[in-house]
Amino acid sequence: MPKHPLVSRRRALLLGLGTLASMGTLGMGRSKYLSYQIEALDDPKRDFTAVGEASLKERAAAKGLIYGAAMRYPALLSDAKLANCFVRECGILVPEWGLKWYVPGVPLRPNPDKFDFTEADWMAQFAKTNSLLYRGHTLVWHESLPPWFKDTVNSQNAEQVLVKHIKTVAGRYAGKMHSWDVVNEAIATYEKRQDNLRKTPWLELLGPNYIDTAFRVAAETDPKALLVYNDFGLEYDTPEDEAKRTAVLKLLERLKSKGTPVQALGIQAHLLGGETRFNSKKLREFFSNVASMGLKILITELDVTDKNLPKNTAVRDRIVAASLEDYLAVALDEPAVIAVLTWGLSDRVTWLSDFQSRSDGAAVRPLPMDADLKPKLAWNAIARALDSAPKR
Ligand code: XIL
């Protein structure tokens, strides 16, 4: 590597690889070039020191914030060490599966006439017993719909089915729920609709007003819960994310202009390790635009996909931590942000093991705690971001 006093190792590597690639002389394939380029993102000198022994829950509370995570019923039920770690680190619990319409196991909606609250009730009791806040995810989504849905629900009965679901499910926990993801992932700009709505069964059966109906019924059913519109793909300086941020803002403006009781935006924040198209100024502006509508903001499903990162876990963990700290530094600067939840707490249980597995077969490492429940640099990154956040 040419030694140049004005060019850091990382810059030199990026310049070097970029030059070689453009000259077409780079002997390695594109994926190896990308891997080298991503490895250049790693800064072995970056400091991730977190001061003190406080848990993430305590660090969040000290700033008037809430930190928590999603958890699966089977994991909490059977894994006492994970449950203890959860209670120590988290101030809010959201069922990863139990309040969706249908996830194999103990589905909430096994058939059109039945509600099975086994999971959701057990999780609600776990939260109460451990003085945790409880949040619901999600009343209306195009995924996790029951097998019976498509043959049972039609344009004549769809509104009645939707209203009954919300009244029954939100009604059961009325007054006990911190917040509900009332509608999840309703925007899809690639569908090229003028309103940028995703072509879901709900849209096809009820038209765009299904969103307003969901929020109005949820508000009538549980006036105490914070009612959230939740979505993903809002993080990066890419044409797709920029278009989605614009579309989500327009949706929120439309809902607010009609008096629809949406009270917060949930930003899933499934970050992409190695993604360099991150523009903190544009992202901060987006948070400000949401807050200027009088809405609160929750970071609802934070994790970092490491599938494109090098196998070396020290390098991977540093890049994941840097992604988290850089993102949260922007997010938590916005006073309207009230909570940060990761989508899982430990690498022991993460949806990314299936949804974003690594081609080299290595276990993914997207979350604050490793599979042995030891804090990783990702934990330090979240701790540091909470410690640096302005007090609410
Ligand atoms: C995911 C779960 O984590 C998986 O276990 C399940 O198989 C699919 O759904 N955005 C969301 C969450 O809003 O509900 C999704 O959860 C992850 C993406």
Residues whose N, C-alpha, C, O or C-beta is under 5 A from the ligand:
A	BS01	XIL	E96 W351
